[in-house]
Amino acid sequence: MKPRISESEIIEDQELAEYYSLMAKKYMRIPCQRVLKRVLSKEIERGRAIDVGTGPGIFPIFISKALPKIQFEAIDLSPVMIDLARRNAAEEALGNRIRFEVGSAYSLPCEDHSIDLLLCINTLHHLDRPIDFFNEAARVLKEGGGFVIVDFHRDTSPVMVWIFDLLWRAFFRGHPRAREGFIESVRSSYTLEESRAFLDHSRLKHWKLYTRTVEMWIESVIPKEGNRFGE
Ligand SMILES: C[S@@+](CC[C@H](N)C(=O)[O-])C[C@H]1O[C@@H](n2cnc3c(N)ncnc32)[C@H](O)[C@@H]1O
C-alpha cells in the first residue's frame, strides 16, 4: 500500500471554490439523498446538528430542507467556503436556519454532549489527526447521538480508482486543479485498517464501518440501551 500523501491545506482560491460550489449544486443530489437516508434510519428528525468541513454547505442545506426541525451549525476551515455556503443557504431561503462559521474539526464550537447529529462528508482525508477529530465528535455528541462520516479509502481497488478518476476528470474538466481532485483525495485518505485503528483508539463509541464503491462510511449504531436525546 502506498503511503498517504496529506492534503491538509484548505482552498483559498475564490475561482476554484466557486467552481466546486457550482458542481456540487449540480451533481450532489444523489449523495445528499444517501446521507439523508442514513440520518432517517437513525430516527433523527429534530434537534441540533453539526456538519464538519461543510465546503459549500450542500449537505446541511439539503437535509435542512428535508428535516425542517433540525437546527444546523456548519463549519469549515476555509473562509472562502463559508462565504459561499452562506450565499448558497440564502439562495434557498435557509439563511436563518443554518449557522455557517469558520472553524476547525479539532475544536468544534459546541458544548459537551449538546449535538444530536454530526455529519462529516468527504473531509476526513484532510485531517492529519483523525483521532483528535473522533474524540471531539465524542465530546459534542449527546449520549446516543447519531453520526455519519463518509470519505474515500486509500485501499480501494486500483480498477475502481481508475474508473472513478476517469469519470471525475470528465465531470470536472472545466477546471485544471479540480480535475486532480479525486485522485488527490484518494491518496490522502486512510485505509480501512488505519481508520478502524483510529476509531478503536478514540472515545467515539458505537460505530460501524463499511464500504460502498470507492467510499468508506462510518456511522453510529444505536446502542441497545440507547436513549438518543438523553431525556
Ligand atoms: C472535499 S471538501 C467537502 C465539502 C463538503 N463536505 C462536501 O462533501 O460537499 C472538504 C472540506 O473540508 C474543509 N477542511 C479541511 N480541513 C479542515 C479542518 N481541519 N476543519 C474543518 N474543515 C476542514 C476544507 O476547507 C473543505 O471545504
The ligand as a Tripos MOL2 file, in Angstrom:
@<TRIPOS>MOLECULE
LIG
   27    29     1     0     0
SMALL
NO_CHARGES

@<TRIPOS>ATOM
      1 C1        -13.7400   17.9570   -0.1220 C.3       1 LIG1
      2 S1        -14.4260   19.2770    0.7970 S.3       1 LIG1
      3 C2        -16.0050   18.5650    1.2760 C.3       1 LIG1
      4 C3        -17.0820   19.5880    1.4140 C.3       1 LIG1
      5 C4        -18.4670   19.0410    1.7400 C.3       1 LIG1
      6 N1        -18.4960   18.2970    2.9730 N.3       1 LIG1
      7 C5        -18.9960   18.2170    0.6000 C.2       1 LIG1
      8 O1        -18.8890   16.9880    0.6510 O.co2     1 LIG1
      9 O2        -19.5210   18.8200   -0.3540 O.co2     1 LIG1
     10 C6        -13.5530   19.2340    2.3260 C.3       1 LIG1
     11 C7        -13.7130   20.4810    3.1560 C.3       1 LIG1
     12 O3        -13.0680   20.2870    4.4160 O.3       1 LIG1
     13 C8        -12.5150   21.5210    4.8220 C.3       1 LIG1
     14 N2        -11.4860   21.2780    5.8480 N.ar      1 LIG1
     15 C9        -10.2230   20.8210    5.6680 C.ar      1 LIG1
     16 N3         -9.5910   20.6990    6.8480 N.ar      1 LIG1
     17 C10       -10.4770   21.0730    7.8100 C.ar      1 LIG1
     18 C11       -10.4150   21.1610    9.2270 C.ar      1 LIG1
     19 N4         -9.3140   20.8370    9.9060 N.pl3     1 LIG1
     20 N5        -11.5070   21.6050    9.8870 N.ar      1 LIG1
     21 C12       -12.6330   21.9500    9.2140 C.ar      1 LIG1
     22 N6        -12.7460   21.8870    7.8760 N.ar      1 LIG1
     23 C13       -11.6840   21.4480    7.1710 C.ar      1 LIG1
     24 C14       -11.9830   22.1070    3.5510 C.3       1 LIG1
     25 O4        -11.8060   23.5220    3.6400 O.3       1 LIG1
     26 C15       -13.0720   21.7070    2.5390 C.3       1 LIG1
     27 O5        -14.0460   22.6980    2.3630 O.3       1 LIG1
@<TRIPOS>BOND
     1     1     2 1
     2     2     3 1
     3     2    10 1
     4     3     4 1
     5     4     5 1
     6     5     6 1
     7     5     7 1
     8     7     8 2
     9     7     9 1
    10    10    11 1
    11    11    12 1
    12    11    26 1
    13    12    13 1
    14    13    14 1
    15    13    24 1
    16    14    15 ar
    17    14    23 ar
    18    15    16 ar
    19    16    17 ar
    20    17    18 ar
    21    17    23 ar
    22    18    19 1
    23    18    20 ar
    24    20    21 ar
    25    21    22 ar
    26    22    23 ar
    27    24    25 1
    28    24    26 1
    29    26    27 1
@<TRIPOS>SUBSTRUCTURE
     1 LIG1         1 GROUP 0 **** ****
